[in-house]
Amino acid sequence: MNNRKTFITIALVDGKYRMMDQFGSEYNFNKPVHGEGTPTIWKNTAISAFENGQCFLYEHAGNELSRMPNSEYTKACDALREETEAASVLPKAQTELMMFIDNSYDLKPEILKMDQLRWKYLIRSAMRGKNIMMTGPAGCGKTMAAKSIVNALDRPDFYFNLGATQDPRATLIGNTHFSKAEGTYFSEALFVQAIQTENAVILLDELSRAHPEAHNILMTVLDEGQRYLRLDEKDGAPTIKVAPGVTFIATANIGNEYTATRVLDRALLDRFTIIEMETLDAEDERSLLTYLYPLLDSNSIFNISEVVAATRKEMRTETPRISTHVSTRASVEMAGLIYDGFNLEEAAEVMIYPQYDAAGGLDSERTFVKQLVQKYADSQAGEEELFNVDDIEKE
């Protein structure tokens, strides 16, 4: 039986009478309210109801039309609104997830320089069990960001440095062994245990340096439609299912300057949500160094950050005169050296110059970087300077 009730009110709009129900539908005077065979609201009757503060109630079950106080129409509208709002309310778990993500920036360690959008995206991806790939230049904080997620979510974690793995099958699957006491037996790799740990965060460090066989093994593990690890290629070989909530976070250096890296297969890349880490600007570099070495004088911190920023600026030009920039990892180490009594030029001598080719004499990469360092170094007497600082500033 249809127990639906429609409340129809009359309003005076711009000098004209109009009828509408609680759902927002309009009605015509002198016509059946719901098609042929249903009651008609005559205009004179409607005006009379309007003048008496009344509305109409049409009950579908009995096909009856009656007058009611306008307050009943208001109640019907309020009930409909409450019903609509109740239907649109998100589940409690979803609301809590959204609130956690929104407030998660407070969980980011101060030492990690990452903007709020990237951090929230990283948190959300991890909580949704996505495969995440952190890309960016060497020393920009990819591994630190991945480890920060583990700490923020307080989940079981496993670390695998794939770049240092010589035998991917032994690292990711396991080995067959033989002993006189037990005969031949299979020893599972830690990775097998890791993927069976519910809600685990598994860090795959240096994925771009991993052996191609590691990429092949990981294909089914990372695929959302498969999510399993096959222990052997033979037919009928056992497979290990990835537990619910497991998140894989990989780090990769992508670019021509990383000669020991491998080109990642497009199919493998498509299995990841990619989060690109940015290099720090001079201000963020200073903030980081100040946080790590609060007792180091501000002038030394300024000089380091400016040298580093200059190399990054040079790398963004159309024809850079150097092949790479100074990483944040290197700048932190330089600050540590200066804190321990080295000066800027000495710190650069051991930390920066070896990264740059000396071939070409005065036109070499190393000479260019030495000029940058000397610009901010505490110079000795003019004749002892290797380069003319004023000329460099003009350049």
Salt bridges, closest charged atoms under 4 A:
GLU26 OE2 - ARG18 NH2 2.05
GLU72 OE2 - LYS75 NZ 3.57
ASP78 OD1 - ARG81 NH2 2.84
ASP102 OD1 - LYS120 NZ 3.49
ASP115 OD2 - ARG118 NH1 2.63
GLU206 OE1 - ARG209 NE 3.28
GLU213 OE2 - ARG169 NE 3.25
ASP223 OD2 - ARG271 NH2 2.98
GLU233 OE2 - ARG169 NH2 4.00
ASP270 OD1 - ARG266 NH2 3.25
GLU278 OE2 - ARG118 NH2 3.08
GLU285 OE1 - ARG312 NH1 2.69
GLU306 OE2 - ARG286 NH1 2.98
GLU314 OE2 - ARG321 NE 3.17
